[in-house]
Amino acid sequence: MTVDQSARRTTVTTTGGTGSQRQYLVLGVVVLLLALLPLVLPEERQGVAVRTLIFAILAVSWNVMSGYGGMFSFGHAAFFGIGAYVDAYLLVDHGISPWVAMVVGAAAAALFGVATAYASLRYKLAGAYFALATFAFAQMLLLLVSNLSSLRGTEGYNVPILSESSWSKIQFPQGDSRYYWIPLGLLAIAVAVKIALVNSRAGQFVVAARDDATAAEALGIPVMRYRLLAVAISSAIAAVAGVYYVQYYLFVGPDNAFGGSVSIEAIVPAVIGGVGTIWGPLVGAAIVGPLSELTSTLLRNPPAALAFLEGKAGLDVITYAVLLIAIVIFLPRGVYGSLKARFGR
């Protein structure tokens, strides 16, 4: 299954003011309910929730570019890594707040995304060729950062731990609920931006370019401009996820910023939840995030019946692969996309 095929199967409805108001209302209710989670979630599980939120943001960003824009990205790690490294460099080397790094990183990632997408689209790269180009750009950054001593090469950055809480540096005591509420707020903003885009005229042009670029151009729609708009928004959101990743884990290196696994983390939740839908990436992240923890737990302390799994590395990747194959076969529109198609909006 390609994103183009999946996205075309998914009807993206731009319902104007009433539709967007309903979507914002649903978003508000969902965020309010999720905000209560730290009150009932054991502290040792908070890390899973935070990681799920970070990669939900990344999946939302991927869905803007690939689900709505129809440009399959296999290199979203590039934008995530730019945000992560901008944050680490500004904070560790210059003491600049991560909040500022979110703005700078988003702008830098958007510029890089627009430049690389323009170069690819200018030469008519599409489908698998466009995906390979995005992968190549991400690998290029991985090699570049690994060999730049000014960015600490393969050692990466360790963010200094402060002795006191700091909103400006986004550091709090371990287990503090603010580590959960901040990415939840960032995710809400990312989804709100996507709702605004989808229900706007620009969003309609983005979808029209995805569905049939030739017809869109014949109708006078500047296809390149709106494709680049989707890329810019997608890249900026991914960079914000990268900034917060550094602030939560207090470390970033070339592999966990620009590695291929990051791009997979962006794609899998969106595909499992539903490509080209508002809520699909969130549903997918809610499935994939805990699943990763479950497989890790099984590897550490398997029950007697599954003792053969103990010490087996890569079970999470195998589980992802099996789950993806099952979704593609039985739910080609993803979990949310299939439910939406079956039961209506």
Salt bridges, closest charged atoms under 4 A:
ASP93 OD1 - ARG152 NH2 2.69
ASP176 OD2 - ARG178 NH2 2.82
ASP211 OD1 - ARG210 NE 2.87
GLU265 OE2 - ARG51 NH2 2.91
GLU293 OE2 - ARG45 NH1 3.45
GLU293 OE2 - ARG300 NH2 3.69
